C-alpha cells in the first residue's frame, strides 16, 4: 500500500513537472516568435523608409537638374 501511494505521488509530481516544462517551453517559443516578428517588422519599416528617402532624394535631384537646365538655357538664349 505504501509503495502504491508513493508511486501515485511520484506520478503526480512527474505529471506536474512535465506540464510546467511544457508551459515554460510554449511561453519561450511564443516570446521568441513575437521578438522575431517585431524585428522583421522593424527591418521592413526601416527598409521602406530608406527606399522612400532615396526615391525622394532622386526625384528632388532630377527636378533641380531640370530647373537649373531650363534656367541656364533661358539665360544663355
Order of alpha helices (4+ residues) and beta strands (2+ residues): alpha
